[in-house]
Amino acid sequence: MPAFTTFDGTELAYHPDGEGTPLVCLPGGAMRASTYLGDLGGLPAGRRLVRLDLRGTGDSAIPADEATYRVDHQVADVEALRLHLGLERLDLLAHSAGGNLALLYAAAHPERVGRMALITPTARAVDLPVSAEQKLTAARLRAGVALYDRAIEAYERILAGVDTDEVWDLAAPLFYGRWDETARAHHAANPHEQNEKAATVFAHPDAFDPPATRAALRRVAAPVLVLAGELDGNPPPAHAARLAELFPHGLIDVQPGASHFPWLDDPAWFAARVERFLAAGV
């Protein structure tokens, strides 16, 4: 497995797939091994995916100082990967919580970003929180079907503070556009792929300075796509649009019928949309 040594001596692994211009992929979770991204709906047909296993996840080593799981420290890992790959600029794709890492990287190194696709990103780095009621509003779009009524009830419990595997399993159908065999297997793999200890450190409040990050993102000359799922509540499309507005060349698109993992919901639509953006910036 290809690997490189980052700023503090930690060895990080990455997974290349396909041919063409590299697309560095930052996973969410937070702190979930990059294997859950799969081939992102078939993107290797036109790109060389480079899925990074964040420190302490997947095939990457556990750092000596576990405080470096904090997302702002991991910006240096992305820059170390760029240098290792010998790239002047990075094309970046980030999913969910990984969007915060991409935002902080772009703010710190705006001149090193080629194109950036943020897929159903959370955006604590720029202080765009989603309220519990906004999440439930999205979930209730599916009310009236027994499967989703049970999931909505479970999600209400989660947002009220209940945090058990059982209740998350009941709510899981809300995070996918289709609750089919692929989605069920994808959800079931999560406990084996996520570093939960690292996840508690990742988004520590001290990692973020939203006013400074917002100001720095105005210097990002690269085109930025923020892709939301029509049925996703974290973020809902309106929040994704607000994030896109922070960039000089940001744009928003919404994948019909998709939730938080849009490449699973309609792989062909997702891959075609992202590849079109990467090729032409539109």
VENNORNOR-V838617 format. One record per residue. N is the residue number from 1. PHI is phi in radians with two decimals (999 if undefined). OMEGA is omega in whole degrees, -180 to 180 (NA if undefined). Layout:
BEGIN
<<N | PHI | OMEGA> <N | PHI | OMEGA>>
END
This chain:
BEGIN
<<1 | 999 | 179> <2 | -1.02 | -179> <3 | -2.65 | 176> <4 | -2.59 | 179> <5 | -1.79 | -177> <6 | -1.67 | -166> <7 | -1.02 | -176> <8 | -1.84 | 178> <9 | 1.57 | 178> <10 | -1.29 | 177> <11 | -1.57 | -178> <12 | -1.98 | -179> <13 | -1.77 | 172> <14 | -2.45 | -172> <15 | -2.13 | 178> <16 | -1.45 | -179> <17 | -2.68 | 178> <18 | 1.62 | -178> <19 | -2.19 | 177> <20 | 2.02 | -178> <21 | -1.14 | -179> <22 | -1.10 | 172> <23 | -2.20 | -179> <24 | -1.38 | -174> <25 | -1.95 | -178> <26 | -1.87 | -176> <27 | -1.36 | 175> <28 | -1.80 | 180> <29 | 2.32 | -6> <30 | -1.22 | 175> <31 | 1.09 | 173> <32 | -1.82 | 178> <33 | -0.98 | -171> <34 | -1.21 | -179> <35 | -1.02 | -178> <36 | -1.15 | 178> <37 | -1.26 | -179> <38 | 1.00 | 178> <39 | -1.79 | 176> <40 | 0.91 | 174> <41 | 1.34 | 179> <42 | 1.86 | 180> <43 | -1.01 | 179> <44 | -1.01 | 177> <45 | -1.07 | -180> <46 | -2.24 | -177> <47 | -2.42 | 169> <48 | -1.75 | 178> <49 | -1.22 | 175> <50 | -2.19 | -178> <51 | -1.51 | -179> <52 | -1.51 | 167> <53 | -1.49 | 179> <54 | -1.07 | -177> <55 | -0.89 | 178> <56 | 1.39 | 178> <57 | -2.23 | 176> <58 | 0.94 | -179> <59 | -1.64 | 178> <60 | -1.47 | -177> <61 | -1.32 | 171> <62 | -1.35 | -178> <63 | -1.24 | 177> <64 | -1.11 | 180> <65 | -1.91 | -176> <66 | -1.27 | 172> <67 | -1.15 | 180> <68 | -1.35 | 169> <69 | -1.17 | -180> <70 | -1.04 | -168> <71 | -1.04 | -179> <72 | -1.17 | 176> <73 | -1.21 | -176> <74 | -1.33 | 173> <75 | -0.98 | 180> <76 | -1.15 | 177> <77 | -1.17 | 179> <78 | -1.13 | 178> <79 | -1.15 | 177> <80 | -1.12 | 177> <81 | -1.16 | 177> <82 | -1.00 | 180> <83 | -1.12 | 179> <84 | -1.08 | -179> <85 | -1.38 | 179> <86 | 1.23 | -176> <87 | -1.79 | 175> <88 | -1.21 | 179> <89 | -2.38 | 178> <90 | -1.84 | 159> <91 | -1.51 | -173> <92 | -2.09 | 167> <93 | -2.24 | 180> <94 | -2.33 | -179> <95 | -2.01 | 168> <96 | 0.95 | -179> <97 | -1.06 | 176> <98 | -1.10 | 175> <99 | -1.04 | 178> <100 | -1.12 | 178> <101 | -1.15 | 178> <102 | -1.11 | 179> <103 | -1.09 | -180> <104 | -1.19 | 177> <105 | -1.14 | -180> <106 | -1.10 | 178> <107 | -1.18 | -179> <108 | -1.40 | -175> <109 | -2.36 | -175> <110 | -1.05 | -178> <111 | -1.33 | -178> <112 | -1.73 | -179> <113 | -1.72 | 176> <114 | -1.49 | 171> <115 | -2.33 | -177> <116 | -2.41 | 176> <117 | -1.98 | 180> <118 | -1.85 | -172> <119 | -1.80 | -176> <120 | 0.65 | -171> <121 | -1.45 | 164> <122 | -1.52 | -168> <123 | -2.46 | 175> <124 | -1.12 | -178> <125 | -1.09 | 179> <126 | -2.09 | 175> <127 | 0.99 | 172> <128 | -2.09 | -179> <129 | -1.27 | 175> <130 | -1.92 | -177> <131 | -1.33 | 177> <132 | -1.04 | -179> <133 | -1.17 | 177> <134 | -1.16 | 177> <135 | -1.12 | -180> <136 | -1.22 | 177> <137 | -1.03 | 177> <138 | -1.15 | -180> <139 | -1.05 | -176> <140 | -1.28 | 173> <141 | -1.07 | -176> <142 | -1.82 | -179> <143 | -1.06 | 178> <144 | 1.86 | 174> <145 | -2.01 | -171> <146 | -0.95 | 180> <147 | -0.97 | -176> <148 | -1.41 | 175> <149 | -1.08 | 177> <150 | -1.14 | -179> <151 | -1.15 | 179> <152 | -1.13 | 178> <153 | -1.04 | 179> <154 | -1.14 | -179> <155 | -1.14 | 175> <156 | -1.02 | 179> <157 | -1.16 | 178> <158 | -1.05 | -177> <159 | -1.22 | 174> <160 | -1.56 | 175> <161 | 2.02 | 178> <162 | -1.36 | -175> <163 | -2.39 | 177> <164 | -2.27 | 178> <165 | -1.04 | -177> <166 | -1.08 | -177> <167 | -1.26 | 175> <168 | -1.13 | 178> <169 | -1.09 | 179> <170 | -1.17 | -178> <171 | -1.43 | -170> <172 | -0.94 | -179> <173 | -0.99 | -180> <174 | -1.19 | -174> <175 | -1.58 | -180> <176 | -2.26 | 177> <177 | -1.20 | 179> <178 | -2.32 | 180> <179 | -1.62 | -178> <180 | -1.85 | -177> <181 | -1.06 | 179> <182 | -1.08 | -180> <183 | -1.13 | -179> <184 | -1.10 | 179> <185 | -1.17 | 179> <186 | -1.09 | 179> <187 | -1.16 | -177> <188 | -1.12 | -179> <189 | -1.34 | -172> <190 | -0.97 | -178> <191 | -1.07 | -179> <192 | -1.53 | -175> <193 | -1.93 | -175> <194 | -1.76 | 172> <195 | -1.59 | -173> <196 | -1.15 | 178> <197 | -1.11 | 179> <198 | -1.15 | -178> <199 | -1.10 | 180> <200 | -1.23 | -179> <201 | -1.61 | -169> <202 | -0.85 | -173> <203 | -1.84 | 176> <204 | -0.98 | -177> <205 | -0.94 | -179> <206 | -1.19 | 180> <207 | -1.30 | -168> <208 | -2.08 | 170> <209 | -2.36 | -171> <210 | -0.96 | 180> <211 | -1.05 | 180> <212 | -1.17 | -180> <213 | -1.17 | 178> <214 | -1.02 | 180> <215 | -1.12 | -179> <216 | -1.16 | -179> <217 | -1.16 | 176> <218 | -1.19 | 179> <219 | -1.65 | 179> <220 | -1.42 | -178> <221 | -1.44 | -177> <222 | -1.24 | 171> <223 | -1.21 | -177> <224 | -2.29 | 175> <225 | -1.81 | 171> <226 | -1.90 | -177> <227 | -1.87 | 179> <228 | -1.86 | 171> <229 | -1.65 | -178> <230 | -0.96 | -175> <231 | -1.79 | -176> <232 | -1.42 | 177> <233 | -1.88 | -177> <234 | -2.57 | 11> <235 | -1.72 | 168> <236 | -1.23 | -177> <237 | -0.93 | -179> <238 | -1.11 | 177> <239 | -1.21 | 178> <240 | -1.05 | 178> <241 | -1.12 | 178> <242 | -1.13 | 177> <243 | -1.14 | -180> <244 | -1.04 | -178> <245 | -1.19 | -180> <246 | -1.33 | -178> <247 | -1.83 | 177> <248 | -1.03 | -178> <249 | -2.22 | 179> <250 | -1.58 | 175> <251 | -2.46 | -178> <252 | -2.03 | 169> <253 | -2.46 | -177> <254 | -2.17 | -180> <255 | -1.48 | -178> <256 | -1.08 | 174> <257 | 1.23 | -176> <258 | -1.76 | 174> <259 | -2.07 | -168> <260 | -1.46 | 180> <261 | -2.16 | -167> <262 | -1.14 | 179> <263 | -1.21 | 175> <264 | -1.48 | -174> <265 | -1.29 | 177> <266 | -2.68 | -174> <267 | -0.99 | -177> <268 | -1.15 | 179> <269 | -1.07 | -177> <270 | -1.06 | -176> <271 | -1.09 | 180> <272 | -1.14 | -179> <273 | -1.19 | -178> <274 | -1.20 | -180> <275 | -1.13 | 177> <276 | -1.08 | 177> <277 | -1.12 | -178> <278 | -1.14 | -178> <279 | -1.36 | -172> <280 | -2.22 | 179> <281 | 1.29 | -179> <282 | -2.29 | NA>>
END
